[in-house]
């Protein structure tokens, strides 16, 4: 199995991977259930809050869900995420230490790249499924299309500024498998427990490639 085969399989589950910032682990399971019910099974919980690892634990056994840890920066992040039950990892960039930790823990990694040189370095290491981040700030869909022309063997998941308004611009590109988006789980809806509303947003996002 290639280093990114499993990552590609996870990315191909739905057009959008929800990028989640969870402040209260109590909300994690119903949030995951709503997103999975809406057709978005791959979930990225960012390690940006004290509740993140507990949220991953709570989401790890939601039927039909595949929970991953985002914002992996250090080898310690990788080990903690794997221990909490994360099935894949996402990083804003990539370092040799981070990649080595993911390989040691057998945690499929979606490493970030914003330039052709970064993408080529990762390709050298056997990674051909990458996160394009920060997508909008790095030139958006036109930039990603331009990078794809000389590097057709690399596929991407653009994240950062992706919205319902521009998601199709990215998803229409031949080198894009899925996109990461936070709009499917607005903080207000999560705080108020509007799981039906989140399921509806997820359902709409799941049809963006139709």
C-alpha positions as CSV (number, residue, x, y, z in Angstrom):
1,X,0.0,0.0,0.0
2,X,1.3,3.4,-0.9
3,X,1.8,6.0,1.9
4,X,-1.3,7.9,0.8
5,X,-3.6,5.2,-0.5
6,X,-5.7,5.1,2.7
7,X,-5.7,8.9,2.8
8,X,-7.0,9.0,-0.7
9,X,-9.7,6.5,0.2
10,X,-10.8,8.7,3.2
11,X,-10.8,11.9,1.1
12,X,-12.9,10.2,-1.6
13,X,-15.7,9.4,0.9
14,X,-17.4,12.7,0.3
15,X,-16.8,16.1,-1.4
16,X,-16.4,17.9,1.9
17,X,-14.4,17.1,5.0
18,X,-15.8,19.1,7.9
19,X,-13.1,21.0,9.7
20,X,-14.2,21.1,13.3
21,X,-13.3,23.2,16.3
22,X,-14.9,21.5,19.3
23,X,-15.0,23.5,22.5
24,X,-17.0,21.0,24.6
25,X,-16.5,17.3,24.2
26,X,-20.2,16.7,25.2
27,X,-21.1,18.1,21.8
28,X,-18.8,15.8,19.9
29,X,-20.8,12.7,19.4
30,X,-24.1,14.3,18.4
31,X,-22.1,16.6,16.1
32,X,-20.4,13.6,14.4
33,X,-23.7,11.7,14.2
34,X,-25.4,14.7,12.4
35,X,-22.6,15.1,9.9
36,X,-22.4,11.4,9.1
37,X,-26.2,11.3,8.8
38,X,-25.9,14.2,6.3
39,X,-23.5,12.3,4.2
40,X,-20.1,13.5,5.4
41,X,-18.4,10.6,7.1
42,X,-14.8,11.9,7.2
43,X,-14.4,14.3,10.1
44,X,-11.3,16.5,10.9
45,X,-11.2,17.6,14.6
46,X,-8.6,20.3,14.9
47,X,-6.3,20.2,17.9
48,X,-7.0,23.8,18.7
49,X,-9.0,23.4,21.9
50,X,-8.4,21.6,25.2
51,X,-11.5,19.5,24.3
52,X,-10.1,18.2,21.0
53,X,-8.7,14.9,22.1
54,X,-11.8,14.1,24.2
55,X,-13.9,15.0,21.1
56,X,-11.9,12.6,19.0
57,X,-12.5,9.8,21.6
58,X,-16.2,10.5,21.6
59,X,-16.4,10.5,17.8
60,X,-14.2,7.5,17.2
61,X,-17.0,5.0,17.7
62,X,-19.8,6.8,15.8
63,X,-21.1,4.3,13.2
64,X,-20.1,5.2,9.7
65,X,-17.7,7.9,10.7
66,X,-14.0,8.2,10.1
67,X,-12.5,10.7,12.6
68,X,-9.2,12.4,12.1
69,X,-7.1,14.9,13.9
70,X,-6.2,18.2,12.3
71,X,-3.6,20.8,13.0
72,X,-0.9,18.1,13.7
73,X,2.3,20.1,14.2
74,X,4.6,17.9,16.5
75,X,5.3,14.2,16.9
76,X,3.6,14.5,20.3
77,X,0.4,15.7,18.6
78,X,0.5,12.6,16.4
79,X,0.9,10.2,19.2
80,X,-1.8,11.8,21.3
81,X,-4.2,11.9,18.3
82,X,-3.6,8.2,17.5
83,X,-4.1,7.2,21.2
84,X,-7.4,9.1,21.2
85,X,-8.6,7.1,18.3
86,X,-7.9,9.3,15.2
87,X,-7.9,7.3,12.0
88,X,-6.1,9.9,10.0
89,X,-4.1,13.1,10.5
90,X,-4.1,16.5,8.8
91,X,-1.3,19.0,9.1
92,X,-1.0,22.6,7.9
93,X,2.5,21.9,6.5
94,X,5.0,19.0,6.8
95,X,8.3,18.4,8.6
96,X,10.5,15.3,8.5
97,X,9.7,14.7,12.2
98,X,6.0,14.9,11.7
99,X,6.0,12.6,8.8
100,X,8.3,10.1,10.7
101,X,5.9,10.2,13.6
102,X,2.9,9.5,11.5
103,X,4.6,6.6,9.7
104,X,5.8,5.2,13.1
105,X,2.2,5.3,14.4
106,X,0.8,4.1,11.1
107,X,-1.5,7.1,11.0
108,X,-2.5,8.1,7.4
109,X,-1.4,11.7,6.9
110,X,-2.8,14.5,4.7
111,X,0.2,16.9,4.8
112,X,-0.2,20.5,3.8
113,X,1.5,22.2,0.9
114,X,1.0,25.7,-0.7
115,X,3.7,25.7,-3.4
116,X,5.0,23.5,-6.2
117,X,8.3,23.0,-4.3
118,X,6.5,21.9,-1.1
119,X,4.3,19.5,-3.2
120,X,7.3,18.1,-5.0
121,X,9.2,17.5,-1.7
122,X,6.2,15.5,-0.4
123,X,5.9,13.6,-3.6
124,X,9.6,12.6,-3.2
125,X,8.7,11.1,0.1
126,X,5.8,9.1,-1.4
127,X,2.9,11.5,-0.6
128,X,0.7,12.2,-3.6
129,X,-2.5,13.2,-1.7
130,X,-2.0,16.6,-0.1
131,X,-3.8,19.4,1.6
132,X,-3.6,22.7,-0.3
133,X,-3.4,25.3,2.5
134,X,-4.3,28.0,3.0
135,X,-6.3,27.7,-0.2
136,X,-7.9,31.1,-0.8
137,X,-4.9,33.0,0.6
138,X,-2.6,31.0,-1.7
139,X,-4.4,32.0,-4.9
140,X,-7.6,29.9,-4.7
141,X,-8.8,27.5,-7.4
142,X,-6.8,29.2,-10.2
143,X,-3.5,28.7,-8.3
144,X,-4.4,25.1,-7.6
145,X,-5.2,24.5,-11.2
146,X,-1.9,26.0,-12.2
147,X,0.1,23.8,-9.8
148,X,-1.8,20.7,-11.1
149,X,-0.7,21.2,-14.7
150,X,2.9,20.2,-14.2
151,X,2.1,17.8,-11.3
152,X,-0.8,15.7,-12.5
153,X,0.1,12.8,-10.3
154,X,-0.7,14.8,-7.1
155,X,-4.2,15.1,-5.8
156,X,-5.3,17.8,-3.3
157,X,-7.8,18.6,-0.6
158,X,-8.0,22.4,-0.6
159,X,-8.7,23.9,2.9
160,X,-8.8,27.5,4.2
161,X,-11.4,29.9,3.0
162,X,-13.4,27.2,1.1
163,X,-17.1,28.1,1.3
164,X,-20.4,27.1,-0.3
165,X,-19.9,29.9,-2.7
166,X,-16.5,28.8,-4.1
167,X,-16.4,25.0,-3.2
168,X,-17.5,24.0,-6.7
169,X,-14.7,26.0,-8.2
170,X,-12.2,23.7,-6.4
171,X,-14.2,20.5,-6.7
172,X,-14.4,20.9,-10.5
173,X,-10.6,20.7,-10.8
174,X,-9.1,17.4,-12.0
175,X,-6.6,17.4,-9.2
176,X,-9.1,17.9,-6.4
177,X,-10.6,14.9,-4.6
178,X,-12.4,16.8,-1.8
179,X,-12.3,20.1,0.1
180,X,-12.1,20.9,3.8
181,X,-14.8,23.3,5.1
182,X,-15.9,24.6,8.4
183,X,-19.3,26.0,7.3
184,X,-21.1,22.7,7.8
185,X,-20.7,23.0,11.6
186,X,-21.2,26.7,12.5
187,X,-20.2,27.5,16.1
188,X,-23.7,28.9,16.8
189,X,-25.4,25.7,15.7
190,X,-23.0,23.5,17.6
191,X,-23.4,25.6,20.8
192,X,-27.2,25.5,20.6
193,X,-27.3,21.8,19.7
194,X,-29.0,22.4,16.3
195,X,-28.1,18.9,15.1
196,X,-30.9,18.8,12.5
197,X,-29.7,22.1,11.0
198,X,-26.1,20.7,10.8
199,X,-27.4,17.6,9.2
200,X,-29.1,19.7,6.5
201,X,-25.9,21.7,5.9
202,X,-24.0,18.4,5.6
203,X,-26.5,17.0,3.2
204,X,-26.2,20.0,0.9
205,X,-22.4,19.8,1.1
206,X,-22.5,16.1,0.2
207,X,-24.2,16.9,-3.1
208,X,-21.6,19.5,-4.2
209,X,-20.2,17.2,-6.8
210,X,-23.6,16.0,-8.2
